[in-house]
Amino acid sequence: MLVLALAVFLPMLAHVLELRSNRVAAPPMINTYHVSPTGDDSLDGSSPATAWRSLDKAAAFAFKPGDKLLLEGGAHFRGSLTFGPGDAGDAANPVVVDTYGAGRATIEAAGGAGIRVHNTAGVEIRDLVIVGGGADNKTTGGIELYSDLTDGRKLDHVDISGVEVSGFKNGIQIGAGPNSTGFRGVRIRAANLHGNTENGLISFGPRFDAAAPRYAHEDVVVSDVEVHHNAGDPTNHFSHTGSGIALGSVRGGRIERSSAHDNGRSAAAPEGPVGIWTWDSTAVVMERNVSFRNHTAGQKDGGGFDMDQNVSSSVLQYNLSYDNDGAGYLLYSGQLNAAHTGNIVRFNISINDARKLPEYAGIHLAGSVNNAEVYHNTVVMEAEGWAPAAIRLQNFFRGLSNVVLRNNLIVSGGTNLVIADDFSTADVLLQGNNFFAESGTWAVSWAGASYANMGDWRAATGQERLGAKVGGSSADPRFVTADRSGSPAQRAQALTPRRDSPLAGRALNLRSRFNVDPGPVDFLGRPLVGAGTVGAIQPAA
């Protein structure tokens, strides 16, 4: 009988075990916790009626993947939040920090970071106001992401949106230690970062090694962010401060539809600041941004956009820069290596940049810059105050190598259209550009010699030639209006050539002549037709 019983029971047991093994694991329990100034830290926080009272209570809690922490809208909370290795950690089920009720909650972090994410990720931060101690806070970021892990892992998924951050060293900072990897899949959207001592937004990582490049962070996207009035540290005389958005140590980044203005006024170091820029990075795209009225208290930088040292395979496109102290668009490397390579500057506009520092220009290339393409940009320098060159090309450190400038529209109201050191056409080549002197006085300075017309310059330098044929022009572009004031959109629209412009349809065909894909559209998003028009904007149809 026992044998018979086992014969019946064992198949049944096996069937039960099979059913259990085929069950889908239950999803993790997701809990929502609330914090209110009228709450009580002895309660469980699971509802507004049982909310916690303090950020200290929340900071001491271990948040599991998928948990939510909600702060009462319109309320102010003193203290900080910290998420560490025991919190979050799942990109697919992030911990969310948000507001409940009407308005945004405010975190007042007098002595430290507002929110710190350390050696973990899978975190989303939404719709908060984070306020620091003001100019005295020179040590922490409003939102800090930091990794000092040395196991090679990149921490995946941090999403920050709808925040306003002021009164810290940096508004948002993304960092990694000297021997560490950092973060992957970082998204920063619709943020307002202002009134911080050093920078609005910055990332950084280990020291760059040109012989074996590695980057702390991957896939970092900054969208629809405004950074302004981040003045810089007047007591820091060694390293750059006062920038708007600066991405360092990033592989695969994007800064888009963002604005940087009125930054850097107190920056005293002999480097930086710049409105929007990148360094020690690769595959970074900066597009459809505007950078204006950025400053420096010193004699360096203060520009609109910059691809700085050790930047490779990156693109500046469809951006607007105006009224900055320094260069509109700077490509620079002071390193004795070839790591600054393969970068593109196209369909950008610069208006009246380099007004405080006329040694800069609307488009400025200097130092160890290799294999750069600069095409279909529009640069305008009006005759008021200091009148710097529209284009500046400088040869120091390893020097410029295999740099080409094509189909750019250069307009100057009272000074040199171009100032350049001595370059061969193998190192720097200009073809198909239009150089228009609004004042009627045409001037280019090349290798210390001055030229009053394109013919003499072309004959002496070999520039603006297409084989045996001459290239380049000096025609009036016939803009639709001479008024370049108003909103950023109005300033850009003013530089649209009329349909009867002599430049319309006269650009060099980059695809057929040089196997270069210029992209699908111009600065205003109009489709490129045929070879296109010289400059950043095609005439209206």
Residue pairs with C-beta under 8 A, 6 or more apart in sequence:
28 64
28 65
28 66
28 93
29 64
30 66
30 67
30 68
30 93
31 46
31 64
31 67
31 68
32 46
32 67
32 68
32 69
32 70
33 45
33 46
33 52
33 58
33 61
33 67
33 68
33 69
33 70
34 45
34 46
34 47
34 48
34 50
34 51
34 52
34 70
34 71
34 72
34 100
35 45
35 51
35 52
35 53
35 54
35 55
35 57
35 58
35 69
35 70
35 71
35 72
35 77
36 48
36 51
36 52
36 53
36 71
36 72
36 75
37 53
37 72
37 75
37 76
37 77
38 51
38 53
39 45
39 50
39 51
39 52
39 53
40 50
40 51
40 52
40 53
41 52
41 53
41 54
41 56
41 57
43 50
43 51
43 52
44 50
45 51
45 52
45 57
45 58
48 72
48 100
48 101
51 72
52 58
54 77
54 79
55 77
55 78
55 79
55 80
55 81
55 107
56 79
58 69
58 81
59 79
59 80
59 81
59 82
62 86
62 87
63 69
63 83
63 87
63 88
63 95
64 88
64 95
65 88
65 89
65 90
65 92
65 93
65 94
65 95
65 122
66 90
66 93
66 94
66 95
67 95
67 96
68 95
68 96
68 97
68 98
69 81
69 95
69 96
69 97
69 98
70 97
70 98
70 99
70 100
71 77
71 97
71 98
71 99
71 100
71 105
71 107
71 128
72 99
72 100
72 101
72 105
73 99
73 100
73 101
73 102
73 103
73 104
73 105
74 101
74 102
74 103
74 104
74 105
75 105
75 106
76 105
76 106
76 108
77 105
77 106
77 107
77 108
78 108
78 109
78 110
79 107
79 108
79 109
80 107
80 109
80 112
80 113
80 114
80 115
80 116
81 97
81 107
81 114
81 115
81 116
82 113
82 115
82 116
82 117
82 118
83 95
83 115
83 116
83 117
83 118
83 120
83 123
84 118
84 119
84 120
85 118
85 119
85 120
86 120
87 95
87 120
87 123
88 94
88 95
88 120
88 121
88 122
88 123
89 120
89 121
89 122
90 122
91 121
91 122
91 156
91 157
91 185
92 122
93 122
94 122
94 123
94 124
94 157
94 159
95 122
95 123
95 124
96 123
96 124
96 126
97 115
97 123
97 124
97 125
97 126
97 128
98 124
98 126
98 127
98 128
99 105
99 126
99 127
99 128
104 127
104 128
104 129
104 162
104 164
105 128
105 129
106 128
106 129
106 130
106 131
107 114
107 115
107 128
107 129
107 130
107 131
108 131
109 130
109 131
109 132
109 133
109 140
109 142
109 168
110 132
110 133
111 133
112 140
113 140
113 141
113 142
113 143
113 144
113 168
114 128
114 130
114 131
114 132
114 142
114 143
114 165
114 168
115 125
115 128
115 130
115 142
115 143
115 144
116 143
116 144
116 146
117 123
117 143
117 144
117 145
117 146
117 158
118 144
118 146
118 147
119 146
119 147
119 148
119 149
119 155
120 155
121 145
121 155
121 156
121 157
121 158
121 183
121 184
121 185
122 156
122 157
122 158
123 157
123 158
123 159
124 158
124 159
124 160
124 161
125 143
125 158
125 159
125 160
125 161
125 163
126 159
126 160
126 161
126 162
126 163
127 161
127 162
127 163
128 162
128 163
128 164
129 163
129 164
129 165
130 142
130 143
130 163
130 164
130 165
130 166
130 168
131 165
131 166
131 167
132 140
132 142
132 165
132 166
132 167
132 168
132 196
133 167
133 168
134 167
134 195
135 197
137 167
137 168
137 169
137 197
138 169
138 197
138 198
138 233
139 169
140 168
140 169
141 168
141 169
141 170
141 171
141 172
141 173
142 165
142 166
142 167
142 168
142 170
142 171
142 172
142 193
142 196
143 160
143 163
143 165
143 171
143 172
143 173
144 172
144 173
144 175
145 158
145 172
145 173
145 174
145 175
145 182
145 183
145 186
146 173
146 174
146 175
146 176
146 177
147 155
147 175
147 176
147 177
147 180
147 181
147 182
147 183
147 216
148 176
148 177
148 180
149 155
149 180
149 181
150 177
150 179
150 180
150 181
152 181
153 181
154 181
154 182
154 183
154 184
154 217
154 218
155 182
155 183
155 184
156 183
156 184
156 185
157 184
157 185
157 186
158 183
158 185
158 186
158 187
159 186
159 187
159 189
160 172
160 186
160 187
160 188
160 189
160 191
161 187
161 188
161 189
161 190
161 191
162 189
162 190
162 191
163 191
163 192
164 191
164 192
164 193
164 194
165 171
165 172
165 191
165 192
165 193
165 194
165 196
166 193
166 194
166 195
166 196
167 195
167 196
168 196
168 197
169 196
169 197
169 198
170 196
170 197
170 198
170 199
170 200
170 201
170 202
171 191
171 193
171 194
171 196
171 199
171 200
171 201
171 227
171 230
172 188
172 191
172 193
172 200
172 201
172 202
173 199
173 201
173 202
173 203
173 204
174 182
174 183
174 186
174 202
174 203
174 204
174 217
174 220
175 182
175 203
175 204
175 205
175 216
176 182
176 183
176 204
176 205
176 206
176 216
176 217
176 249
177 206
178 206
178 207
179 206
180 205
180 206
180 216
181 216
182 203
182 205
182 216
182 217
182 249
183 216
183 217
183 218
183 220
184 217
184 218
184 219
185 218
185 219
186 217
186 219
186 220
186 221
187 221
187 223
188 201
188 220
188 221
188 222
188 223
188 225
189 222
189 223
189 224
189 225
190 223
190 224
190 225
191 201
191 225
191 226
192 225
192 226
193 200
193 201
193 225
193 226
193 227
193 228
193 230
194 200
194 226
194 227
194 228
194 229
194 230
195 229
195 230
196 230
197 230
197 231
197 232
197 233
197 241
198 230
198 232
198 233
198 236
198 241
198 242
198 243
199 230
199 241
199 242
199 243
199 244
199 245
199 246
199 273
200 225
200 227
200 228
200 230
200 243
200 244
200 245
200 260
200 263
201 222
201 225
201 227
201 244
201 245
201 246
202 243
202 245
202 246
202 247
202 248
203 216
203 217
203 220
203 246
203 247
203 248
203 249
203 250
204 216
204 248
204 249
205 215
205 216
205 217
205 248
205 249
205 280
206 214
206 216
206 249
208 249
208 280
208 309
208 310
208 339
210 310
210 335
210 337
210 338
210 339
213 282
213 310
213 339
215 249
215 250
215 251
215 280
215 281
215 282
216 249
216 250
217 249
217 250
217 251
217 253
218 250
218 251
218 252
219 252
219 253
220 247
220 250
220 252
220 253
220 254
221 253
221 254
221 256
222 245
222 247
222 253
222 254
222 255
222 256
222 258
223 254
223 256
223 257
223 258
224 256
224 257
224 258
225 245
225 258
225 259
226 258
226 259
226 260
227 244
227 245
227 258
227 259
227 260
227 261
227 263
227 275
228 244
228 259
228 260
228 261
228 262
228 263
229 262
229 263
230 242
230 243
230 244
230 263
230 264
231 242
231 263
231 264
231 265
231 266
231 267
232 241
232 242
232 263
232 264
232 265
232 266
232 267
232 268
232 269
232 272
232 273
232 296
232 297
233 241
233 242
233 266
233 267
233 268
234 266
234 267
234 268
234 297
235 268
236 267
236 268
236 269
237 268
237 269
237 270
238 269
239 269
239 271
239 272
240 246
240 267
240 269
240 271
240 272
240 273
240 301
241 264
241 267
241 269
241 272
241 273
242 263
242 264
242 265
242 266
242 267
242 272
242 273
242 295
242 296
243 260
243 263
243 264
243 272
243 273
243 274
243 275
243 277
244 260
244 261
244 263
244 273
244 274
244 275
244 276
244 291
244 294
245 255
245 258
245 260
245 275
245 276
245 277
246 274
246 276
246 277
246 278
246 279
247 253
247 255
247 277
247 278
247 279
247 281
247 284
248 278
248 279
248 280
248 281
249 280
249 281
250 278
250 281
250 282
250 284
251 281
251 282
251 283
252 282
252 283
252 284
253 278
253 281
253 283
253 284
253 285
254 284
254 285
254 286
254 287
255 276
255 278
255 284
255 285
255 286
255 287
255 289
256 285
256 286
256 287
256 288
256 289
257 288
257 289
258 276
258 289
259 289
259 290
259 291
259 292
259 488
260 275
260 276
260 289
260 290
260 291
260 292
260 294
260 304
261 275
261 290
261 291
261 292
261 293
261 294
262 293
262 294
262 295
263 273
263 275
263 294
263 295
264 272
264 273
264 274
264 294
264 295
264 296
264 297
264 301
264 302
264 325
265 295
265 296
265 297
266 297
267 273
267 295
267 296
267 297
267 298
267 302
268 297
268 298
269 298
269 300
270 298
270 299
270 300
271 300
271 301
272 296
272 300
272 301
273 294
273 296
273 301
273 302
274 291
274 294
274 301
274 302
274 303
274 304
274 305
274 306
274 308
274 326
274 330
275 291
275 292
275 294
275 303
275 304
275 305
275 321
275 324
276 286
276 289
276 291
276 304
276 305
276 306
276 319
277 305
277 306
277 307
277 308
277 330
278 284
278 286
278 306
278 307
278 308
278 311
278 314
279 306
279 307
279 308
279 309
279 310
279 311
280 309
280 310
280 311
281 310
281 311
281 312
281 314
282 311
282 312
282 313
282 314
283 312
283 313
283 314
284 311
284 314
284 315
285 314
285 315
285 317
286 305
286 314
286 315
286 316
286 317
286 319
287 315
287 316
287 317
287 318
287 319
288 317
288 318
288 319
289 305
289 319
289 320
290 319
290 320
290 321
290 488
291 303
291 304
291 305
291 319
291 320
291 321
291 324
292 304
292 320
292 321
292 322
292 323
292 324
292 488
293 322
293 323
293 324
294 302
294 303
294 304
294 324
294 325
294 326
295 302
295 324
295 325
295 356
296 302
296 325
296 326
296 356
296 357
299 357
300 326
300 357
301 325
301 326
301 327
301 330
302 324
302 325
302 326
302 356
302 357
303 321
303 324
303 325
303 326
303 327
303 328
303 329
303 330
303 353
303 354
303 360
303 364
304 319
304 321
304 322
304 324
304 326
304 327
304 328
304 329
304 350
304 353
305 316
305 319
305 321
305 328
305 329
305 330
305 348
306 327
306 329
306 330
306 331
306 332
307 314
307 316
307 330
307 331
307 332
307 340
307 343
307 345
308 330
308 332
308 333
309 332
309 333
309 334
309 335
309 339
309 340
310 333
310 335
310 337
310 339
310 340
311 333
311 339
311 340
311 343
312 339
312 340
312 341
312 342
312 343
313 341
313 342
313 343
314 342
314 343
314 344
315 343
315 344
315 345
315 346
316 329
316 343
316 344
316 345
316 346
316 348
317 344
317 345
317 346
317 347
317 348
317 519
318 347
318 348
318 523
319 329
319 348
319 349
320 348
320 349
320 351
320 488
320 491
320 492
320 523
321 328
321 329
321 348
321 349
321 350
321 351
321 353
321 362
322 328
322 349
322 350
322 351
322 352
322 353
322 488
322 491
323 351
323 352
323 353
323 355
324 353
324 354
324 355
325 354
325 355
325 356
325 357
326 353
326 354
326 356
326 357
326 360
327 353
327 354
327 360
327 361
327 362
327 363
327 364
327 392
328 348
328 350
328 351
328 353
328 354
328 361
328 362
328 363
328 364
328 379
329 345
329 348
329 350
329 362
329 363
329 364
329 377
330 360
330 364
330 365
330 366
331 340
331 343
331 345
331 364
331 365
331 366
331 369
331 372
332 340
332 364
332 365
332 366
332 367
332 369
333 339
333 340
333 367
333 368
333 369
333 397
334 367
334 368
334 397
335 367
335 368
335 397
336 368
336 397
336 398
337 368
337 398
338 368
338 370
338 398
338 401
339 368
340 367
340 368
340 369
340 370
341 370
341 371
341 372
342 370
342 371
342 372
343 369
343 371
343 372
343 373
344 372
344 373
344 374
344 375
345 363
345 372
345 373
345 374
345 375
345 377
346 373
346 374
346 375
346 376
346 377
346 518
346 519
347 376
347 377
347 518
347 519
347 521
347 522
347 523
347 536
348 377
348 378
348 523
348 536
349 377
349 378
349 379
349 380
349 491
349 492
349 495
349 523
349 536
349 537
350 362
350 363
350 377
350 378
350 379
350 380
350 390
351 380
351 382
351 484
351 491
351 495
352 380
352 381
352 382
352 384
352 484
353 360
353 361
353 362
353 381
353 388
354 360
354 361
354 362
354 364
354 381
354 386
354 388
355 385
355 386
355 388
356 386
357 388
358 386
358 387
358 388
358 389
359 388
359 392
360 388
360 392
361 379
361 388
361 389
361 390
361 391
361 392
361 419
362 379
362 380
362 381
362 388
362 389
362 390
362 391
362 410
363 374
363 377
363 379
363 390
363 391
363 392
363 405
363 408
364 391
364 392
364 393
364 394
365 372
365 374
365 392
365 393
365 394
365 400
365 403
366 392
366 393
366 394
366 396
366 400
367 394
367 396
367 397
367 398
367 399
367 400
368 397
368 398
368 399
369 400
369 401
369 403
370 398
370 400
370 401
370 402
370 403
371 401
371 402
371 403
372 400
372 402
372 403
372 404
373 404
373 406
373 516
374 403
374 404
374 405
374 406
374 408
375 404
375 405
375 406
375 407
375 408
375 510
375 516
375 518
376 406
376 407
376 408
376 507
376 518
376 522
376 532
376 534
376 535
376 536
377 408
377 409
377 535
377 536
378 408
378 409
378 411
378 495
378 523
378 535
378 536
378 537
379 390
379 391
379 408
379 409
379 410
379 411
380 390
380 411
380 412
380 484
380 495
381 387
381 388
381 389
381 390
381 411
381 412
381 413
381 414
381 415
382 413
382 414
382 438
382 484
383 413
383 414
383 415
383 438
383 439
384 413
387 412
387 413
387 414
387 415
388 415
389 412
389 415
389 416
389 417
389 418
389 419
389 445
390 410
390 411
390 412
390 416
390 417
390 418
391 405
391 408
391 410
391 417
391 418
391 419
391 420
392 418
392 419
392 420
393 400
393 403
393 418
393 419
393 420
393 421
393 423
393 428
394 400
394 420
394 421
395 421
395 422
395 423
395 427
399 427
400 423
400 427
400 428
401 427
402 426
402 427
403 427
403 428
403 429
404 428
404 429
404 430
404 431
405 428
405 429
405 430
405 431
405 433
406 430
406 431
406 432
406 433
406 508
406 510
406 514
407 432
407 433
407 507
407 508
407 510
407 532
407 534
407 535
408 433
408 434
408 534
408 535
409 433
409 434
409 436
409 477
409 503
409 534
409 535
409 536
410 417
410 418
410 433
410 434
410 435
410 436
411 436
411 438
411 477
412 435
412 436
412 437
412 438
412 439
413 437
413 438
413 439
414 438
414 439
414 441
415 443
416 443
416 444
416 445
417 435
417 437
417 442
417 443
417 444
418 430
418 435
418 444
418 445
418 446
419 444
419 445
420 428
420 444
420 445
420 446
420 447
421 447
422 446
422 447
422 448
423 447
424 462
425 461
425 462
425 463
429 463
430 463
430 464
430 472
431 463
431 464
431 465
431 466
431 471
431 472
431 508
432 464
432 466
432 471
432 472
432 507
432 508
432 534
433 464
433 472
433 473
433 534
434 472
434 473
434 474
434 475
434 477
434 503
434 534
434 535
435 442
435 444
435 454
435 472
435 473
435 474
436 474
436 475
436 476
436 477
437 443
437 474
441 452
442 452
442 453
442 454
442 474
443 450
443 451
443 452
444 450
444 451
444 454
444 457
445 451
446 457
446 460
446 461
446 463
447 461
449 460
451 457
451 460
453 474
454 464
454 472
454 473
454 474
457 463
457 464
458 464
458 465
458 470
458 472
463 472
464 470
464 471
464 472
465 471
466 508
471 508
473 502
473 503
473 506
473 534
475 502
475 503
476 502
477 497
477 501
477 502
477 503
477 534
477 535
478 497
478 498
478 500
478 501
478 502
479 494
479 495
479 496
479 497
479 498
480 493
480 494
480 496
480 497
480 498
480 540
481 494
482 494
483 494
484 491
484 494
484 495
485 491
486 494
492 523
492 524
492 537
493 524
495 535
495 536
495 537
496 524
496 537
496 539
496 540
497 503
497 504
497 533
497 535
497 537
497 538
497 539
498 539
499 539
499 540
501 533
501 539
503 533
503 534
503 535
504 533
504 538
504 539
505 529
505 530
505 531
505 532
505 533
506 531
506 533
506 534
507 531
507 532
507 533
507 534
508 514
508 531
509 530
509 531
510 516
510 517
510 518
510 531
511 517
511 518
518 528
518 532
519 528
520 527
520 528
521 527
521 528
522 528
522 532
522 533
522 536
522 537
522 538
523 536
523 537
524 537
524 538
526 537
526 538
526 540
526 541
528 538
529 538
532 538
533 539
